[in-house]
Every structure is written in C-alpha cells, then in structure tokens.
Amino acid sequence: MNGKHISKLGFEKKAIKLALEAAHTREDAGVSSAEILQELQAVQADPAAYLRGGVYADLAAELSTQQGVKRAQQAADLRPSALPYRVWGEDLIDPGAHAQMDVAMRLPVSRAGALMPDAHVGYGLPIGGVLATENAVIPYGVGVDIGCSMMLSVLPVHPDELGTDEARALLMKHTRFGAGVAFEKRDRLDHAVLHEDTWKEQPLLKHLHPKATEQIGTSGSGNHFVEFGTLTLHQPDLDLEAGTYLAVLSHSGSRGFGAQVAGHFTALAQKRWPTLDRAAQKLAWLPLDSHEGQAYWQAMNLAGRYALANHDLIHRRLARALNVTPGAQVSNSHNLAWKQRVNGEELIVHRKGATPAEAGRLGLIPGSMADPGYVVRGRGNAQALDSASHGAGRQLGRKAAANTLAKKDVQAYLKDKGITLIGGGIDEAPQAYKRIQDVMARQDDLIDIVAEFRPRVVRMDTGSEDV
C-alpha cells in the first residue's frame, strides 16, 4: 500500500499521510490491500463514525476538519449577482455606495435591502444602507459607532428668551466633545445603564465598563453635535400646541465603548469566514444562534442603551441649567440592528445610518450645522424595510472637503444663516453635505414631516481645521 493508492481515493494533504499510517497498521495485522481500501472509503464516507477511537480515529478527525472547512467555504460564497433592492434618491447617490450595497446583497445570508437618499460610501455596508439577513448579524452592517442616535428636547421657553451668549456659555459648560474626553469626576452624572448586570456577563464588557463610566454624558468627534435652535410646529402635535419653541438637538453615540465592541466582533466574524471574497470582508457576519453572535447581540444592544443614556444626560444638564422640564422629547437610534418581520419571517434588519420609520413612529432627521432638521413620523413603507434617511448625507468626503472648501466661504454661509458655531471643522461644513431639502423631497413616501428645527448655536468637536 502506498500514497498513490490512497490519493486515488480522493484524500488530500495531511489525510494522505494519516491514511497511509493507518493502512500500514492494518497490513501488519494481516488485512489485505483490497479490504484496507474498502475501510478507507468507509471512513471517508462517514468520518464521524470513527472518531471515538481505533486505528482510523486520527484520519477521521482530519477528514471531519477538512469537511467543516469546505462547508464554511461554500457557506461564505457570494451570490453571482445581487438580490434586487429599492433605491430612494437615485440621483443623489454616488456609484461607490451602490457598489457597496450590491456586494451586501450578494451575501448568502442577505434576504432584502434598501438604499436611502442620503447614502454614501462607508465601511462594509454603505451609510444609508438597510440590510435584512437571516439568522446573521454583521458588525459592520451596524457600524463602528454602535447605537449612534438623535435626541430632541422641546423646552417651554420662547426661542428669543435665550440669547446667543447664554446659549454658548451653557454648551461650553455642560457638554464635552472629542476622542477620550470626559467630564471631571466631580462633575459626572450617574445613569441606570451603568448599573446593569449585562456589564458582568462578558469579559469584554467588564473590561470596557470603567471607560464607559468615565465618558458617560459626552459626545465624540466627527459629525456629533449639541445645538440650541428653534422648533416650529405648524399644527398641534407631540402633545404641544402649534407654535415656536426653544429646543435642544443632539447627535451622539456609544463613544469608545461601542467602537471597541465593533472591532472585537468584526475580527471574530472575519476569522469565522477566512475565504470570504475580499470585496465582502468588511461584511463578515456572525450566525445569531452562535455563541459569538449572541455575545455581539448583547453587547450591541447595551451600546445602544448606553448611547441613548449619553443623550439623556446631555439634555438633563441643559434643562436643569435653564430650570425647565422638557415639554416633549423624541429620540431614535440609526446605527443598530433589529429583529423585524419581513415578508412574514423574522429577519435581522441592519440600519447603518438609517432612521427606523415604522408606521406612526417618531424620528429625527437632521441637516447640517447650518441647515434645518426635521421631526418625522414613519409611514411604514415595507419596500424600505420601514426606514428613512438619517440625515442629509455627505457629498464630499472629509479630505475632499478640507482640500476644496474655503474657510471664508463656509463662514459667510454660517453668518448668512445666523449660526454661531463652537468648534466644528471644514470637513463638517454645510457644503460637504447634500441639501437636506433635496433628501427630504425624495422620501415623502417614507415619512411625514411633523416639525422643523432650525439651529442657532451649535457645538461640535474641533476639526482638523476649525471653521
């Protein structure tokens, strides 16, 4: 018996060596070559039956491993073409976002999708992409800033009663921005989310809890903001009379906690599918019924609650400083995954930069630092997977904005709109974004506008070059 006899049976690499060793043992026991070949074929057909021990146990273990790898490779194969999906605002969306969505719709776990009018290129799933999968959660389908969200507080104050200087002073004292930034320990507020038992249920969460505690009630960099402005209700809604109100609008996420959760579980997902097409590696998924999938789901939802807790504390500080109680509050997450029934079956709907817009659900769609934002009510459009845009969406990347926009032009635009800006970089200039009015006009079958918010005093992190 030699290696040629065994390779003819279809054994590969390490299995050939193990099969040959077992064959020699059987030959020494007086078994004929013909019988040994039959035995090898039986092991090859059902390696699990030989795993418990005996001369063929090592070979069976190797064959089982090889079969598992092949099954994983087959499970990770992309579809030859993308499943169909609806697009809103086709004329506003760059080809790169389309290309990313096409790849997402070729995943073997994908079942439905949609592209919102603010869509632009992101990591993995495009920002503005909505993707429904079966028994799978994609960390980069949720995004790095897990739970990134919006909150609006309507205050029982006329907008003219808060001057620009006072608004500026309040934002400087009661908000914090930037990577690694936190309030001084004596100034931190507590929140129930920090005392959840969930933090103790995973070593990663336990490790991240001190940093989350330190950064509670603060905002990150980039496009995160807190701003005072005027909310206009043209008819009674939100349990308020029609009229104009002072309001606070914030955009914030889960800080470094969420980013580290995203990185940790993305690495696990990519390790699980080592043969996944290079174009889809940022879309590696975790089966929801796996240990890793359940761990990510738990951590993701905790990050979502933590992000909303940051908003709670931001708004609580400002309302307390003004000695008022908000008359109404609206909030929503737009970087999260939800279990949702789609075409009669439960799927995992990822919204990466998309607002939940089930029928009757309130949400927030901001513009840029100088342009209006909107309180909206969802219309429950099934083709959009009950979603809408999460903002205006970028038309210039950060580097392109910094390299092409002139500071004087941005400053002139802000002055014309009556905006006082604290921080904020050229990369976040209004001209770097699509016109929010254009985006809203292309999704009137997804949402109804309830109220309009006009920013007046805006605070953001300092950019690479401040405006």
C-alpha positions in Angstrom: 0.0 0.0 0.0 1.4 3.4 -1.0 0.4 7.0 -1.3 -0.7 6.7 -4.9 -3.3 4.1 -3.9 -4.7 6.5 -1.3 -4.6 9.6 -3.3 -6.7 7.9 -6.0 -9.5 7.7 -3.3 -9.6 11.5 -3.2 -7.7 12.0 0.1 -5.8 15.3 0.3 -2.7 16.7 2.1 -2.4 15.6 5.7 -5.2 13.0 5.3 -3.0 11.0 2.9 -0.3 10.7 5.5 -2.7 9.6 8.2 -4.5 7.2 5.9 -1.1 5.6 4.9 -0.1 5.2 8.6 -3.4 3.5 9.4 -3.1 1.3 6.3 0.3 0.1 7.3 -1.0 -0.8 10.8 -3.8 -2.8 9.2 -1.3 -4.5 6.8 0.8 -5.5 9.8 -2.4 -7.0 11.2 -2.7 -9.2 8.1 -5.6 -7.3 6.4 -5.5 -7.3 2.6 -5.0 -4.2 0.5 -8.4 -4.6 -1.0 -10.0 -4.7 2.4 -8.0 -1.7 3.6 -9.1 0.4 0.6 -12.7 -0.5 1.4 -12.2 0.5 5.1 -10.7 3.8 4.0 -13.6 4.5 1.7 -16.0 3.9 4.6 -14.0 6.3 6.8 -14.1 8.9 4.0 -17.9 8.5 3.6 -18.7 8.9 7.4 -15.7 10.1 9.4 -17.9 10.8 12.4 -18.5 7.1 12.9 -14.8 6.6 13.5 -14.0 9.5 15.9 -14.4 7.6 19.1 -11.2 5.6 18.8 -9.4 2.9 16.8 -6.8 2.9 14.1 -8.7 5.3 11.9 -9.6 7.9 14.6 -6.9 10.4 13.7 -7.8 10.2 10.0 -11.4 10.6 10.8 -10.7 13.7 12.8 -8.7 15.3 10.0 -11.4 14.4 7.4 -14.0 16.0 9.7 -12.0 19.2 9.9 -11.5 19.3 6.1 -15.2 18.8 5.5 -16.0 21.6 8.0 -13.7 24.0 6.2 -15.2 23.1 2.8 -18.7 23.7 4.3 -17.6 27.0 5.6 -16.1 28.0 2.3 -19.4 27.1 0.5 -21.4 28.9 3.1 -19.3 32.1 2.5 -19.6 32.0 -1.3 -21.2 35.2 -2.6 -24.2 35.0 -4.9 -23.2 35.5 -8.6 -25.4 38.7 -8.7 -27.0 41.0 -6.2 -30.6 40.5 -5.0 -32.9 43.4 -6.2 -33.4 46.3 -3.8 -35.1 49.7 -3.9 -33.3 52.9 -4.0 -34.6 56.3 -3.0 -32.9 59.4 -4.4 -31.0 57.6 -7.1 -29.7 60.9 -8.5 -28.2 61.9 -5.1 -26.2 58.7 -4.5 -22.6 58.2 -5.8 -21.7 54.9 -7.6 -19.5 53.8 -4.7 -22.4 53.4 -2.3 -24.3 51.5 -5.0 -21.3 49.1 -5.4 -21.1 48.5 -1.7 -24.8 47.8 -1.5 -24.5 45.4 -4.4 -21.9 43.4 -2.6 -24.0 43.3 0.6 -26.9 42.0 -1.5 -24.7 39.1 -2.7 -24.1 37.8 0.7 -25.6 34.3 1.2 -27.4 35.5 4.4 -29.0 38.6 2.7 -32.7 38.5 2.1 -33.8 42.1 1.4 -32.3 45.6 1.3 -32.9 49.3 0.5 -30.7 52.4 0.0 -31.8 55.7 1.4 -31.3 59.1 -0.4 -28.5 60.2 2.0 -26.5 57.2 1.2 -22.7 57.5 0.7 -19.7 55.2 1.0 -18.9 53.7 4.4 -17.0 50.7 5.7 -18.7 47.5 4.6 -22.4 48.5 4.3 -22.8 52.0 2.9 -24.0 54.7 5.2 -27.7 54.9 4.4 -27.9 51.2 3.7 -30.6 49.0 5.1 -30.0 45.2 5.0 -32.1 42.3 6.2 -30.3 39.0 6.9 -31.5 35.6 8.0 -30.0 34.4 11.3 -27.0 36.6 10.9 -25.7 39.8 12.4 -23.0 41.9 10.7 -20.9 44.1 13.0 -20.0 46.5 10.2 -23.6 46.4 9.0 -24.3 48.2 12.3 -21.2 50.4 12.1 -18.3 51.3 14.4 -20.4 53.9 16.4 -22.9 51.4 17.6 -26.2 53.0 18.7 -25.3 56.4 17.2 -28.6 58.3 17.7 -30.5 61.5 17.9 -32.5 63.3 20.7 -34.6 66.4 20.7 -36.0 68.1 23.8 -38.6 70.8 23.3 -38.4 73.4 26.1 -41.2 75.5 27.5 -39.2 78.7 26.5 -39.7 81.1 23.6 -36.6 81.0 21.4 -35.9 84.7 21.9 -35.6 84.3 25.7 -32.2 82.6 25.3 -29.6 84.9 24.0 -26.6 83.7 21.9 -24.0 84.4 24.6 -26.0 82.5 27.2 -26.6 79.6 24.9 -22.9 79.5 24.0 -22.0 79.5 27.7 -24.4 76.7 28.5 -23.0 74.5 25.8 -19.4 75.2 26.8 -20.2 74.3 30.5 -22.5 71.3 30.1 -21.2 69.4 27.0 -17.9 67.7 26.2 -16.6 66.5 22.8 -13.8 64.5 21.4 -12.0 61.2 21.5 -11.2 60.2 25.0 -12.8 63.3 26.5 -14.8 63.1 29.8 -16.2 65.3 32.5 -14.1 65.8 35.6 -15.1 63.1 38.1 -16.8 65.5 40.4 -19.0 66.8 37.5 -20.1 63.4 36.2 -23.8 62.3 36.4 -24.8 58.8 37.1 -27.2 56.7 34.9 -29.0 53.4 35.4 -27.4 51.9 32.3 -24.0 51.8 34.1 -25.5 49.6 36.8 -26.9 46.9 34.5 -25.8 43.3 35.2 -25.1 43.0 31.5 -21.6 44.5 32.0 -20.7 41.5 34.1 -21.8 38.9 31.6 -18.8 39.2 29.2 -15.1 39.7 29.9 -15.0 42.4 27.1 -17.9 44.3 28.6 -16.5 44.1 32.1 -13.2 45.4 30.7 -14.9 48.4 29.0 -17.2 49.4 31.9 -14.7 51.8 33.6 -14.1 53.7 30.3 -17.9 53.8 29.7 -18.4 55.1 33.2 -15.8 57.8 32.7 -17.2 59.0 29.3 -20.9 58.9 30.2 -22.8 62.0 29.1 -20.3 63.1 26.5 -20.0 63.2 22.7 -17.4 62.0 20.2 -15.8 63.8 17.3 -16.8 64.0 13.6 -20.4 64.9 12.9 -21.6 64.7 16.6 -23.2 67.9 17.9 -25.3 69.5 20.5 -27.3 72.6 19.5 -29.9 75.1 20.6 -32.4 76.1 18.0 -36.0 76.9 17.1 -38.6 74.2 16.6 -41.7 75.1 14.6 -44.9 73.1 14.9 -47.4 74.2 12.3 -50.2 72.3 13.9 -50.7 70.6 17.3 -48.6 67.5 17.8 -46.1 65.9 20.2 -48.7 66.9 22.9 -47.9 70.5 22.2 -49.8 73.4 20.7 -48.8 74.8 17.3 -46.1 77.5 17.6 -42.3 78.0 18.0 -40.3 76.6 20.9 -36.7 76.6 22.1 -35.3 73.2 21.5 -32.1 71.2 22.0 -31.0 68.7 19.4 -28.1 66.3 19.9 -26.3 63.7 17.8 -24.1 61.3 19.7 -23.2 57.6 20.0 -21.6 55.0 22.2 -18.1 56.6 22.4 -15.0 54.4 22.6 -17.1 51.6 24.2 -19.1 50.9 21.0 -16.0 51.3 18.8 -14.1 48.6 20.7 -17.1 46.2 20.6 -17.4 46.7 16.9 -13.7 46.0 16.3 -13.6 42.9 18.6 -16.6 41.2 17.0 -15.7 42.2 13.4 -12.4 40.3 14.0 -14.2 37.3 15.2 -16.6 37.4 12.2 -13.7 37.7 9.7 -11.9 34.8 11.4 -15.0 32.7 11.0 -15.1 33.2 7.2 -11.5 33.2 6.1 -12.3 32.5 2.5 -14.9 35.3 2.2 -14.5 37.3 -1.0 -12.1 40.3 -0.4 -14.8 42.7 -1.5 -17.1 41.5 1.3 -14.6 41.0 4.2 -16.0 44.1 6.0 -19.4 42.4 5.8 -18.3 39.2 7.6 -21.2 38.0 9.8 -21.9 36.0 12.9 -24.7 33.5 13.0 -27.2 34.8 15.5 -27.6 31.4 17.1 -23.8 31.0 17.7 -22.1 31.9 20.9 -20.3 34.8 19.2 -23.5 36.0 17.6 -25.4 36.1 20.9 -22.5 37.9 22.6 -22.4 40.6 19.9 -26.2 41.0 20.0 -26.0 41.5 23.8 -23.1 44.0 23.5 -24.7 45.8 20.6 -27.9 46.4 22.5 -26.0 47.5 25.6 -24.1 50.0 23.4 -27.4 51.3 22.0 -28.8 51.9 25.5 -25.5 53.5 26.5 -25.6 55.9 23.6 -29.2 57.0 24.5 -28.0 57.4 28.1 -25.4 59.9 26.8 -28.2 61.9 25.3 -30.3 61.7 28.4 -27.5 63.2 30.5 -26.7 65.9 27.9 -30.4 67.0 27.8 -30.8 66.7 31.6 -27.8 69.0 32.2 -29.1 71.7 29.9 -32.7 71.6 31.1 -31.6 71.7 34.7 -29.3 74.7 33.9 -32.3 76.5 32.4 -34.5 75.4 35.3 -37.1 73.9 33.0 -38.7 70.5 32.2 -38.9 69.5 28.6 -42.4 69.6 27.2 -41.7 66.8 24.7 -38.8 64.6 23.8 -38.1 62.5 20.6 -35.2 60.1 20.1 -34.1 57.3 17.8 -31.1 55.2 17.1 -29.8 55.0 13.5 -26.8 52.6 13.8 -28.3 49.3 15.1 -29.8 46.0 14.1 -33.3 45.0 15.0 -35.3 41.7 14.8 -38.1 42.5 12.4 -40.7 40.6 10.4 -40.1 40.9 6.7 -42.4 39.2 4.2 -43.7 37.0 7.0 -40.4 35.8 8.5 -38.2 37.1 11.3 -35.0 38.7 9.9 -32.3 40.9 11.3 -32.6 44.4 9.8 -29.4 46.4 9.9 -29.7 50.1 9.7 -26.4 51.8 9.2 -27.2 55.5 9.1 -30.9 55.0 8.6 -33.9 56.0 10.7 -36.5 53.5 11.8 -39.7 54.6 10.2 -42.5 52.1 11.1 -46.0 53.5 10.7 -46.6 56.1 13.3 -43.1 56.1 14.8 -41.5 59.4 15.6 -37.9 60.1 14.4 -35.3 62.8 13.8 -33.6 63.6 10.5 -31.0 66.4 10.9 -29.5 68.6 8.2 -26.0 70.1 8.5 -24.7 72.5 11.2 -26.5 75.4 9.4 -29.5 73.8 7.8 -32.8 72.6 9.2 -33.6 69.2 10.7 -36.9 67.6 11.0 -39.1 65.7 13.4 -40.8 63.0 11.3 -43.4 60.3 11.6 -42.8 57.0 9.8 -45.2 55.7 7.1 -44.2 52.1 7.4 -43.0 51.5 3.8 -42.3 47.8 3.5 -40.0 48.2 0.4 -37.8 50.4 2.5 -37.9 47.9 5.4 -39.7 50.6 7.4 -36.7 53.0 7.1 -35.8 56.6 6.1 -32.6 58.6 5.8 -30.7 59.6 8.9 -29.6 63.0 7.7 -28.5 64.9 4.7 -25.6 62.6 3.8 -22.2 63.6 2.7 -21.5 64.7 -0.9 -17.8 65.4 -0.1 -15.5 63.1 1.9 -13.7 64.6 4.8 -10.4 65.0 2.9 -12.1 66.3 -0.2 -14.0 68.9 1.9 -10.9 70.0 3.7 -9.0 70.3 0.5 -11.6 72.1 -1.6 -13.7 74.3 0.7 -12.6 77.8 1.6 -12.9 78.8 5.2 -14.2 82.3 4.3 -17.0 80.8 2.2 -18.1 78.5 5.0 -18.0 81.4 7.5 -20.1 83.5 5.1 -22.7 80.7 4.8 -22.9 80.4 8.6 -23.2 84.1 9.0 -26.0 84.3 6.4 -27.9 81.6 8.2 -27.4 83.3 11.6 -25.4 80.3 13.1 -23.0 80.6 16.0 -20.5 77.7 15.8 -18.3 76.4 18.6 -15.7 74.0 17.2 -16.6 72.2 14.0 -14.1 71.7 11.2 -14.1 72.4 7.5 -14.7 68.7 7.0 -18.2 69.2 8.6 -19.0 72.3 6.6 -22.6 72.6 5.3 -21.2 72.5 1.7 -19.8 69.0 2.4 -23.4 67.7 2.7 -26.2 67.2 0.3 -29.1 69.7 0.6 -31.4 68.3 3.2 -34.4 69.7 1.3 -33.4 67.5 -1.7 -33.1 64.5 0.5 -36.4 65.1 2.2 -38.2 65.6 -1.1 -37.1 62.1 -2.3 -38.6 60.2 0.7 -42.0 61.6 1.1 -43.4 58.1 0.8 -41.3 57.0 3.8 -42.1 59.7 6.3 -44.3 62.7 7.1 -42.8 65.9 8.5 -44.1 66.8 11.9 -41.9 69.8 12.8 -38.9 71.7 11.6 -35.9 72.5 13.7 -33.6 75.5 12.8 -30.2 75.5 14.5 -28.9 78.7 16.1 -25.9 77.9 18.4 -24.0 74.7 17.5 -21.2 73.0 19.4 -19.1 70.2 17.8 -15.6 68.8 18.4 -12.8 70.9 17.0 -11.9 69.7 13.5 -8.6 69.3 11.6 -9.1 73.0 10.7 -11.8 74.9 12.6 -14.3 77.0 10.6 
